[in-house]
Amino acid sequence: MPLPDTAIQYVSPSTLATPGGHYSHACVANGMVYVSGQLPIRHDGVKLTESSFEDQARQVLANVAAALEAAGSGIDRLVQVRVYIDSVEHWPAFNAVYAEWAGTARPARAIVPTGPLHHGFKVEVEAVAKA
């Protein structure tokens, strides 16, 4: 059942690690899902700081998919994706992992090289999708 236009649903599923700050993994409002920046942290809380860039990217995208699913959405309903990477040199590797993950979905996307990320991670992804 759709939420009233004024309602906001906060989503923090057990399939993702407990948020590390004062936020929800996703929020549903006005027919849209807003996914908070996801880091390469497994559902059991293990941080993949020492993992390869590709493994970190796969975990981050799995976390985005889990947040979308918990909010009643999915990869095929993505509207916009914003990617933060620690170095522009990782752009081609992220693009390859992302293309495999996204399949035929082609939401608007930005990749922003930022320099070091929290905990020494190499990638973070946030997204917006239709509910």
Rosetta blueprint (number, residue, H / E / L):
1 M L
2 P L
3 L L
4 P L
5 D L
6 T L
7 A L
8 I E
9 Q E
10 Y E
11 V E
12 S L
13 P L
14 S L
15 T L
16 L L
17 A L
18 T L
19 P L
20 G L
21 G L
22 H L
23 Y L
24 S L
25 H L
26 A E
27 C E
28 V E
29 A E
30 N L
31 G L
32 M E
33 V E
34 Y E
35 V E
36 S E
37 G E
38 Q E
39 L L
40 P L
41 I E
42 R L
43 H L
44 D L
45 G L
46 V L
47 K E
48 L L
49 T L
50 E L
51 S L
52 S L
53 F H
54 E H
55 D H
56 Q H
57 A H
58 R H
59 Q H
60 V H
61 L H
62 A H
63 N H
64 V H
65 A H
66 A H
67 A H
68 L H
69 E H
70 A H
71 A L
72 G L
73 S L
74 G L
75 I H
76 D H
77 R H
78 L E
79 V E
80 Q E
81 V E
82 R E
83 V E
84 Y E
85 I E
86 D L
87 S L
88 V H
89 E H
90 H H
91 W H
92 P H
93 A H
94 F H
95 N H
96 A H
97 V H
98 Y H
99 A H
100 E H
101 W H
102 A H
103 G L
104 T L
105 A L
106 R L
107 P L
108 A E
109 R E
110 A E
111 I E
112 V E
113 P E
114 T L
115 G L
116 P L
117 L L
118 H H
119 H H
120 G H
121 F L
122 K L
123 V E
124 E E
125 V E
126 E E
127 A E
128 V E
129 A E
130 K E
131 A L
